[in-house]
Amino acid sequence: MITVTYINREFRKTNYSIEGIFDTVKKVLNNKITIRNLYADGSTSRLQNILRIRKEAGELNHITGDVNFLAIGLGGKKNVLTIHDLGYYENPIHPWHIKTVYKLLWFTLPLKFIDRVTVVSEFTKSKLIQYFDYPADNITVIPNPVKSFFVHSERHAHQGPVRILQIGSGKHKNVGNMIEAVNGLPCHVDIVGWPDAEETAKLKEYNISYSVYNALTDEQLLERYQACDILFFASLYEGFGMPIIEAQAVGRAVITSNIGAMKEVAGDTAVLVDPNDPMAIKEAILKLSNDPLFYDEMVRKGSANADRYDHENIANQYLEVYKALANGK
């Protein structure tokens, strides 16, 4: 049986998305491979982490994301690196010297020690080739799996305003344009994240009904999906867009961006909008709110789309990568 050593970032109480993805993969593969887990130590330096990983790594290692630099300690092994997005590298707010160090430690040097890169979307693959001229033949696209936990739940008819769910905060999550779009609409907004002071002030200024949730468990997040009518996930940048698939699996209509990975993941199974156009977002909300046949069509298409990201199928795609490396391919 193949032994795979998963190399993970340090334990976190929040922002658990990467760990959740690979917990799902490991559960499926538990009886098909032998699993070892190593974790970065956030209390020590990167150099100390590299030296420790060099001693503790196995013959076949998989860096699951966000600690790419640890590949520098894996010379002479068979190694997989999953890259989720290049958002930090592309973000114009970061000064050139920070981006130069990041490029060196997260991409230029680590990629020299990697046998196979997996990315979560064709969008991320294109960025990796664009910025680092990495060989396309050495990249495998394996989407993120939707957890089996997120299953279809009938939407109960209810009186009152439409309920919109916003997953995530931070400027790239586009909370500001969502707020502008719902201004004047009879709706309630649930925000999972930490809206900043400016966004909170706008919600109050526009007298928008809203609730804020954060650090949710899977069970609590499922409750938010079940309670909503529409998921708004029209970000300015995503490497994948997991909430799109989760909401569709639960049976809710989705509004997302007509750019990048979000367009790739959703296709025609969600309402695609220009994320920088609040009026287009408002029209999408009104269409879904006022046209039940259109809403039901989006739910039907979304459910079929979510099936493509079945956790067993995705986990077995990783298994094929491990087998190929173990067999010297």
C-alpha positions as CSV (number, residue, x, y, z in Angstrom):
1,M,0.0,0.0,0.0
2,I,1.3,3.5,-0.9
3,T,2.2,5.7,2.1
4,V,1.4,9.4,1.6
5,T,2.7,12.0,4.0
6,Y,0.5,15.0,4.0
7,I,2.3,18.2,4.9
8,N,-0.1,20.8,6.3
9,R,0.1,24.3,7.5
10,E,-0.1,24.9,11.3
11,F,-3.3,24.2,13.1
12,R,-5.8,27.1,12.9
13,K,-9.1,27.8,14.7
14,T,-10.4,29.8,11.7
15,N,-9.9,29.8,8.0
16,Y,-10.1,26.1,7.9
17,S,-10.9,25.7,4.2
18,I,-7.7,23.9,3.0
19,E,-7.8,21.5,6.0
20,G,-11.5,20.8,5.3
21,I,-10.8,19.9,1.7
22,F,-8.1,17.4,2.5
23,D,-9.9,16.0,5.5
24,T,-12.5,15.0,3.0
25,V,-9.9,13.5,0.7
26,K,-8.2,11.5,3.4
27,K,-11.5,10.0,4.7
28,V,-12.2,8.6,1.2
29,L,-8.6,7.3,0.8
30,N,-8.2,6.0,4.3
31,N,-8.4,2.3,3.3
32,K,-6.6,2.8,0.0
33,I,-3.4,4.4,1.2
34,T,-1.4,4.7,4.4
35,I,-1.8,8.3,5.7
36,R,0.8,10.3,7.7
37,N,0.3,13.9,8.7
38,L,3.0,16.5,9.4
39,Y,2.2,20.1,10.4
40,A,4.1,23.3,10.1
41,D,5.0,24.9,13.4
42,G,3.9,28.5,13.4
43,S,6.0,29.3,16.5
44,T,9.3,28.6,14.8
45,S,11.1,30.1,11.7
46,R,10.6,28.9,8.1
47,L,14.2,27.6,8.1
48,Q,13.5,25.5,11.2
49,N,10.4,24.2,9.7
50,I,12.2,23.3,6.5
51,L,14.9,21.4,8.4
52,R,12.4,19.5,10.5
53,I,10.4,18.5,7.4
54,R,13.5,17.3,5.8
55,K,14.0,14.8,8.6
56,E,10.4,13.8,9.0
57,A,9.1,13.6,5.4
58,G,8.3,10.3,3.8
59,E,9.1,8.9,0.4
60,L,5.9,10.4,-1.1
61,N,4.8,13.7,0.2
62,H,1.9,16.0,-0.5
63,I,2.0,19.7,0.5
64,T,-1.7,20.6,0.8
65,G,-1.3,24.4,0.4
66,D,-0.2,27.7,1.9
67,V,3.2,26.3,3.1
68,N,4.8,25.8,-0.3
69,F,8.2,26.8,1.1
70,L,8.5,23.5,2.9
71,A,9.2,21.8,-0.5
72,I,12.7,23.2,-0.2
73,G,13.4,20.5,2.4
74,L,12.1,17.6,0.2
75,G,14.9,17.0,-2.1
76,G,15.3,13.4,-3.3
77,K,11.6,12.5,-2.5
78,K,8.5,12.1,-4.6
79,N,6.5,15.3,-4.0
80,V,3.1,16.8,-4.8
81,L,2.2,20.4,-4.2
82,T,-1.4,21.7,-4.3
83,I,-1.7,25.4,-5.3
84,H,-5.1,26.9,-4.6
85,D,-4.7,30.4,-6.1
86,L,-2.2,33.2,-6.8
87,G,-4.2,35.9,-5.2
88,Y,-1.6,37.1,-2.8
89,Y,1.0,37.3,-5.6
90,E,-1.4,39.2,-7.9
91,N,-2.7,41.6,-5.2
92,P,-1.4,45.1,-6.2
93,I,-1.4,46.3,-2.6
94,H,1.7,44.3,-1.7
95,P,5.0,46.2,-2.2
96,W,7.5,44.8,-4.8
97,H,10.0,43.6,-2.2
98,I,7.4,41.6,-0.3
99,K,6.2,40.0,-3.6
100,T,9.8,39.3,-4.6
101,V,10.5,37.3,-1.4
102,Y,7.1,35.6,-1.7
103,K,7.8,34.6,-5.3
104,L,11.1,33.1,-4.3
105,L,9.9,31.2,-1.3
106,W,6.5,30.1,-2.4
107,F,7.1,29.4,-6.1
108,T,10.6,29.7,-7.7
109,L,12.5,27.6,-5.2
110,P,9.7,25.1,-4.1
111,L,8.8,24.2,-7.6
112,K,12.3,22.9,-8.2
113,F,11.6,20.1,-5.7
114,I,8.1,19.2,-6.9
115,D,7.3,16.3,-9.2
116,R,3.6,17.1,-9.7
117,V,1.6,20.2,-9.1
118,T,-2.1,20.0,-8.6
119,V,-4.3,23.1,-8.9
120,V,-8.0,23.5,-8.2
121,S,-9.0,25.1,-11.4
122,E,-7.9,25.8,-15.0
123,F,-7.9,29.4,-14.0
124,T,-5.2,28.8,-11.4
125,K,-3.3,26.6,-13.9
126,S,-3.2,29.4,-16.4
127,K,-1.9,31.8,-13.8
128,L,0.9,29.4,-12.7
129,I,2.0,29.1,-16.4
130,Q,1.7,32.8,-17.0
131,Y,3.8,34.0,-14.0
132,F,6.3,31.2,-13.6
133,D,6.4,29.5,-17.0
134,Y,5.7,26.2,-15.3
135,P,5.3,23.3,-17.7
136,A,1.7,22.6,-18.4
137,D,2.3,18.9,-18.7
138,N,3.4,18.8,-15.0
139,I,0.1,20.3,-13.8
140,T,-3.0,18.3,-12.9
141,V,-6.3,20.1,-12.4
142,I,-8.2,18.5,-9.5
143,P,-11.2,20.6,-8.3
144,N,-12.1,20.9,-4.7
145,P,-14.6,18.2,-3.4
146,V,-17.9,19.1,-1.9
147,K,-18.3,17.5,1.5
148,S,-20.9,14.8,1.7
149,F,-22.3,16.8,4.6
150,F,-23.8,19.4,2.2
151,V,-26.9,17.6,1.0
152,H,-30.1,18.8,-0.7
153,S,-32.6,20.5,1.6
154,E,-36.0,21.7,0.5
155,R,-36.4,25.5,0.7
156,H,-39.4,26.3,2.8
157,A,-41.8,29.0,1.5
158,H,-41.7,31.9,3.9
159,Q,-43.2,35.3,4.3
160,G,-41.0,38.3,4.4
161,P,-37.9,39.6,2.6
162,V,-35.6,37.4,0.5
163,R,-32.7,36.1,2.5
164,I,-29.3,36.5,0.9
165,L,-26.2,34.7,2.2
166,Q,-22.7,36.3,1.7
167,I,-19.8,34.0,2.4
168,G,-16.5,35.7,3.3
169,S,-15.2,39.2,4.0
170,G,-12.3,41.2,2.9
171,K,-12.2,43.5,-0.1
172,H,-11.9,40.8,-2.7
173,K,-15.2,39.2,-1.4
174,N,-17.0,42.3,-2.8
175,V,-19.2,42.9,0.2
176,G,-19.3,46.6,-0.7
177,N,-20.9,46.1,-4.1
178,M,-23.4,43.6,-2.6
179,I,-24.5,46.3,-0.1
180,E,-24.9,48.8,-2.9
181,A,-27.0,46.3,-4.8
182,V,-29.4,45.4,-2.0
183,N,-29.9,49.0,-1.0
184,G,-33.7,49.6,-1.2
185,L,-34.6,45.9,-1.7
186,P,-36.8,44.0,0.7
187,C,-34.2,41.6,1.9
188,H,-32.2,40.3,4.8
189,V,-28.4,39.7,4.5
190,D,-26.5,37.0,6.4
191,I,-22.8,37.7,6.3
192,V,-20.4,34.9,7.3
193,G,-17.1,36.7,8.0
194,W,-15.9,39.9,9.5
195,P,-17.3,43.0,7.7
196,D,-15.2,46.0,8.2
197,A,-16.2,49.3,9.8
198,E,-17.0,50.9,6.4
199,E,-19.2,48.0,5.3
200,T,-21.0,47.9,8.7
201,A,-21.6,51.7,8.6
202,K,-23.1,51.3,5.1
203,L,-25.5,48.6,6.1
204,K,-26.7,50.8,8.9
205,E,-26.9,53.9,6.8
206,Y,-29.0,52.1,4.2
207,N,-31.1,50.5,6.9
208,I,-30.4,47.0,5.6
209,S,-31.5,44.1,7.8
210,Y,-28.5,41.9,8.4
211,S,-26.8,39.4,10.7
212,V,-23.1,38.5,11.1
213,Y,-21.7,35.0,11.8
214,N,-18.2,33.9,12.0
215,A,-16.0,30.9,13.0
216,L,-18.9,28.5,12.1
217,T,-18.8,24.8,12.3
218,D,-19.9,22.7,9.3
219,E,-23.2,22.2,10.9
220,Q,-23.7,25.9,11.5
221,L,-22.6,26.7,8.0
222,L,-25.1,24.2,6.6
223,E,-27.8,26.0,8.6
224,R,-26.9,29.2,6.9
225,Y,-27.2,27.6,3.5
226,Q,-30.6,26.1,4.4
227,A,-31.9,29.4,5.8
228,C,-31.0,31.4,2.7
229,D,-32.8,31.9,-0.6
230,I,-29.8,33.1,-2.6
231,L,-26.0,32.7,-2.2
232,F,-24.2,35.9,-3.2
233,F,-20.6,35.0,-4.1
234,A,-19.6,37.5,-6.7
235,S,-16.0,38.0,-5.6
236,L,-13.4,40.0,-7.4
237,Y,-10.9,37.1,-7.2
238,E,-11.1,33.4,-6.3
239,G,-8.9,30.4,-7.0
240,F,-12.0,28.2,-7.0
241,G,-15.1,29.2,-5.1
242,M,-16.2,26.4,-2.8
243,P,-19.4,28.2,-1.5
244,I,-20.8,28.0,-5.1
245,I,-20.8,24.2,-5.0
246,E,-21.9,23.9,-1.4
247,A,-24.9,26.1,-1.9
248,Q,-25.8,24.3,-5.1
249,A,-25.5,20.9,-3.3
250,V,-27.9,22.2,-0.6
251,G,-30.4,23.4,-3.3
252,R,-30.0,27.1,-3.4
253,A,-29.7,29.5,-6.3
254,V,-26.3,31.2,-6.7
255,I,-25.2,34.6,-8.0
256,T,-21.5,34.7,-8.8
257,S,-18.9,36.5,-10.9
258,N,-18.6,36.2,-14.7
259,I,-14.8,36.1,-14.4
260,G,-12.0,33.7,-13.5
261,A,-12.5,30.5,-11.5
262,M,-16.0,31.4,-10.5
263,K,-17.2,31.4,-14.1
264,E,-15.3,28.2,-14.7
265,V,-16.8,26.4,-11.6
266,A,-20.4,27.6,-12.1
267,G,-20.8,27.9,-15.9
268,D,-24.5,28.3,-16.8
269,T,-25.7,26.8,-13.5
270,A,-25.6,30.2,-11.6
271,V,-26.5,33.7,-12.4
272,L,-23.2,35.3,-13.6
273,V,-22.8,39.1,-13.0
274,D,-20.1,41.7,-13.4
275,P,-18.9,41.9,-9.8
276,N,-18.2,45.6,-10.2
277,D,-21.7,46.5,-11.3
278,P,-24.1,46.8,-8.4
279,M,-27.0,47.4,-10.8
280,A,-26.4,44.0,-12.5
281,I,-26.2,42.4,-9.1
282,K,-29.5,44.0,-8.1
283,E,-31.2,42.8,-11.4
284,A,-29.9,39.2,-10.7
285,I,-31.4,39.3,-7.2
286,L,-34.7,40.6,-8.5
287,K,-34.8,38.0,-11.2
288,L,-34.3,35.1,-8.8
289,S,-36.7,36.7,-6.3
290,N,-39.6,37.4,-8.7
291,D,-39.4,34.5,-11.2
292,P,-39.9,31.1,-9.4
293,L,-39.5,29.1,-12.6
294,F,-36.2,30.7,-13.3
295,Y,-35.2,30.1,-9.6
296,D,-36.1,26.4,-9.9
297,E,-34.2,26.1,-13.1
298,M,-31.0,27.5,-11.4
299,V,-31.5,25.1,-8.5
300,R,-31.9,22.1,-10.9
301,K,-28.8,23.0,-12.9
302,G,-26.9,23.8,-9.7
303,S,-27.6,20.4,-8.2
304,A,-26.3,18.7,-11.4
305,N,-23.2,20.9,-11.3
306,A,-22.5,20.0,-7.6
307,D,-22.5,16.3,-8.6
308,R,-19.4,16.9,-10.7
309,Y,-17.5,17.7,-7.5
310,D,-18.4,14.5,-5.6
311,H,-15.9,13.9,-2.9
312,E,-15.3,10.2,-3.8
313,N,-14.5,11.2,-7.4
314,I,-12.2,14.0,-6.4
315,A,-10.3,11.9,-3.9
316,N,-9.7,9.1,-6.4
317,Q,-8.2,11.7,-8.8
318,Y,-5.6,12.4,-6.1
319,L,-5.1,8.6,-5.7
320,E,-4.2,8.4,-9.4
321,V,-1.6,11.1,-9.0
322,Y,0.0,9.1,-6.0
323,K,0.0,5.9,-8.0
324,A,1.7,7.5,-11.0
325,L,4.4,9.0,-8.8
326,A,4.9,5.7,-6.8
327,N,5.3,3.9,-10.1
328,G,7.9,6.4,-11.4
329,K,5.7,8.2,-13.9
